[in-house]
Amino acid sequence: MSPLTDLYQLTMAYGHWRARRHRAPAAAELFFRRGPFGGSFALGAGLAEALRCLRAFRFSNADVAYLRSVLPSTTEDAFFEYLSTLDASEVTVSAVPEGSVVFARVPFLQVKGPLLVVQLLETMLLCLVNYASLVATNAARFRFLAGPDTKLMEMGLRRAQGPDGALSASKYSYIGGFDSTSNVLAGKLYDIPVRGTIAHSFIMSFTSLEEVQPRELLPRAGGEPVDLLALAMSWLQRVDFQGLLDTYCVKRSGLPNFCAVALALQQLGYRAIGVRLDSGDLAKQSKEIRRVLRACGAHFQVPWFETIPIAVSNDISEQSLEEFTREGSEIDMIGIGTNLVTCPLQPSLGCVYKLVEVNGSPCLKLTEDEEKMTIPGTKMIYRLYDAAGHPFMDLMALEEEPSPSAGQELVVRVLGQLGETSKVVPTTVEPLHRTYFRDGQVCEPLPSLTEVRTHAQVSLSLLNPAHRRHHDPQPYPVAVTEKLHQLLTTLKQASQ
C-alpha cells in the first residue's frame, strides 16, 4: 500500500536523513484538545484500519519514482534508495481499545520507532482516526437523544463526502450505536444490518391500478393464489369506519390505503412491517397514525396492528430528536443521513500528532495557549473509577513510575489547574493502553465490528450522567502525576 502522507512529511524525512538522525528513537502521541460537539468525550475509532495500514506501510518502486518527480532535483539518490527499504517493522503502537470513550488531551495512540518513520506516519494516522472518531461520537450523541429502544438507521450514502466517506460513516456510526445502514456495500463489507423502505418516486411511477402487476399472492398457509389488489380494495371500503379519519385529514389517501393493504395481507397470513413519514410535523403525525392503527386493530380484532412500527426521516438533526422527546411521539425508527455523516455541528475532530520524546529526551511544545502545550515524555495512562463504577479522572504518568492502586491516595495535578495539587482515592484503576503493533505485525487480537460496537456502548454507559449530558456537560478532569508535573515544569523553565 502506498503511504498516505503530505509532501512536507517527505521534506522533513529528507532533513532527518541528511542530518543522520533518521534512526534516532522517537515517540509521538495522537490526541484531541477539546471534546467534540461541545461535549466532554469522544469515541475512539479507526484503530483497526490504522493497524492494517501500518502493516502494509512501504514505498513501492512506483512510489519512489513518483517522489523523484516531485521532490527537488537536488535530493540525493541515496535517500530514495533508503525510502525503498522502509517499513514499519521497528514501530510499536499502543492504543486505547477501539470503541473506548476518550477525553481531551489523553492519547488515543502512542507511536514509538525510528524518528523518520514515526514522523512519516503522522498524516496517515490522523486521517484514519479523525473522521472515524468524529462520526462515531456523533452517532453516540444521536443514540443518547433517541434513547435505547428507538431503532436508528444510517442513511447518508447520497449526502456523504464521496464513497470513502460514506463507507466510513456507515461503519463508524454502527460502532456509535446505530442499528443498521441503507448502504448495501457497507452491509456487504462490514456485515452491518441493512434496512430500507421505498422512495416517493416508486409511488409516483404508478398512474393507475391496472399497472400493478402481479396482482396475485399465495396465502402464507398455502392454497390457491388470491387477487391481493381486489382484496385490498374490498378492505378499503371497510376501513372508513367511524372515528378512523376524523382527526387525520392529512392522510386521507396514504393511511387508509396502507390499512387496507395491511388488513388484506393479514387475511392471507402476512404482517405489514411498518410505515414511514418523510415530511411535516413528524412527532404529531406519529401520534395521530398510532391512534388510527390502534383503532383499526381494535375494530377488526387484529391486536398486532397497534404495534406496527412507525419510521421517520427528513433531515433529522439533534434538535429534531430533542423535539420528539419534548413533544412526545410514537416513533419506533429514525433514519438519519446528512446530519450524521457530514457532522455539520463540527466538521473535524481536530486530532493532533505530537512528538513527546526523541533520543530518550522528553520533548515539549511550549506556547502561550496552555491548551496547545504538549505533555512531554512517554507515558502510561490510567482511568480512575469511583465507588459507583463511573470514571472520574484520567491520569497520565511517566512510563517508569509505579502503577497506582485501587484504594491508594494519589496526589495529582489536573490539567488547567497545574498550580495546585489534588488528592483522589480511586475505587478501581484501569490501565488504558494496550500494545497492538510490534515488529511489523498486529500483536493483539482485533475484535469484530460488532464486538467493538458492544464495547463502545458499555464504555458510554459507564459515564457519569454529568459527563454524558448533551448540554453543558461537566468537564472531565485529566491529570498528571507529581513526577510528570515536575518534568513539565523543568522543561518549561529550560526553554524560557
Order of alpha helices (4+ residues) and beta strands (2+ residues): alpha-beta-beta-alpha-alpha-alpha-beta-beta-beta-alpha-alpha-beta-alpha-beta-alpha-alpha-beta-beta-alpha-alpha-beta-alpha-beta-alpha-beta-alpha-beta-beta-beta-beta-beta-beta-beta-beta-beta-alpha-alpha-beta-alpha
